[in-house]
Amino acid sequence: MDHEKVYAMSFEKIYPLLVAKAEKKGRTKEEVDEIICWLTGYSTQEIEGAVERSVPYGDFFRNAPCLNPNRKQIKGVVCGVRVEEIEEPLMQEIRYLDKLVDELAKGKAMEKILRFS
């Protein structure tokens, strides 16, 4: 899928998929929200607002209040690609979130997921 299609997808459609991935493995929506807040600087209320307004996924990251400076330390593979090697900056931000939610779904403790706090 090309980057522009991903950026145009509605956060309203993607957010429940992230939550479902975590919940399927016994984790919670609140933990997904904590990860999103840590990564982007959004509050829980701002995340809910983005869902309600169907904000495009690319805009959700472009307009993030405060991308966590420690996100650059996130390493690993998601969807067969090393996140630290992704050249497109906006796609890299999206994949950081995917990687953190993957770690949550795999049972990692929140302290370890947000190890860069």
C-alpha positions in Angstrom: 0.0 0.0 0.0 1.4 3.4 -0.9 2.1 6.0 1.8 -0.6 8.4 0.7 -3.3 5.8 1.0 -2.1 5.1 4.6 -2.0 8.8 5.4 -5.5 9.4 4.1 -7.0 6.5 6.1 -9.3 7.7 8.9 -7.9 7.5 12.5 -11.5 6.5 13.3 -11.0 3.3 11.4 -7.4 2.5 12.6 -7.8 3.3 16.3 -10.3 0.4 16.9 -7.9 -2.0 15.1 -5.1 -1.0 17.4 -7.3 -1.5 20.5 -8.6 -4.8 19.2 -5.1 -6.1 18.6 -4.2 -5.3 22.2 -7.5 -6.6 23.7 -7.3 -9.9 21.8 -4.1 -10.5 23.8 -5.7 -9.5 27.2 -4.5 -5.9 27.2 -6.6 -2.8 27.5 -7.8 0.3 25.5 -6.3 2.4 28.4 -2.9 0.9 27.7 -3.1 1.6 24.0 -4.1 5.2 24.9 -1.1 5.5 27.3 1.2 4.4 24.4 -0.4 6.9 22.0 -0.2 9.7 24.6 3.5 8.9 25.3 4.4 8.8 21.6 2.4 11.8 20.4 1.7 14.1 23.3 -2.1 13.9 22.8 -4.3 13.5 25.8 -6.9 10.8 26.0 -9.6 13.3 25.3 -7.7 14.5 22.2 -7.4 10.9 21.0 -11.2 10.5 21.4 -11.7 13.8 19.6 -9.6 12.6 16.7 -11.7 9.5 16.5 -14.9 11.4 16.5 -13.7 13.9 13.8 -12.4 11.1 11.6 -9.0 12.8 11.3 -6.8 11.4 8.6 -4.1 9.2 10.0 -1.3 11.3 8.5 -2.8 14.4 10.0 -3.0 12.7 13.4 0.7 12.4 13.4 1.5 15.7 11.5 -0.5 17.6 14.1 0.7 15.7 17.2 1.2 18.2 20.1 4.6 16.8 21.1 6.2 13.8 19.5 8.3 12.1 22.2 12.0 12.8 21.5 12.8 9.3 22.8 10.8 7.6 20.0 13.9 7.6 17.8 15.3 4.9 20.1 12.5 2.5 19.1 14.0 -0.4 17.2 12.7 -3.6 15.7 10.7 -5.1 12.9 7.0 -4.4 12.1 5.3 -5.6 8.9 8.7 -7.0 7.8 10.4 -3.6 7.9 12.9 -2.3 10.5 11.3 0.8 11.9 14.7 2.6 12.4 15.4 2.2 8.7 12.2 3.7 7.3 13.2 6.8 5.3 9.8 8.5 5.0 9.5 10.4 8.3 5.7 10.3 8.6 5.6 6.6 7.8 8.2 6.0 10.4 6.0 7.8 13.0 3.1 5.5 12.1 5.3 2.4 12.3 6.6 3.5 15.7 3.0 3.2 17.0 2.6 -0.1 15.3 5.7 -1.4 16.9 4.7 -0.3 20.4 1.3 -1.8 20.1 2.9 -5.0 18.9 5.0 -5.1 22.0 1.9 -4.5 24.1 0.1 -7.4 22.4 3.1 -9.6 22.9 2.7 -9.2 26.6 5.5 -6.7 27.4 5.1 -4.7 30.6 4.3 -1.0 30.1 7.5 0.0 31.9 9.5 -1.9 29.2 7.4 -0.6 26.3 7.8 3.0 27.5 11.4 2.4 28.5 12.4 5.7 27.0 10.3 7.8 29.4 
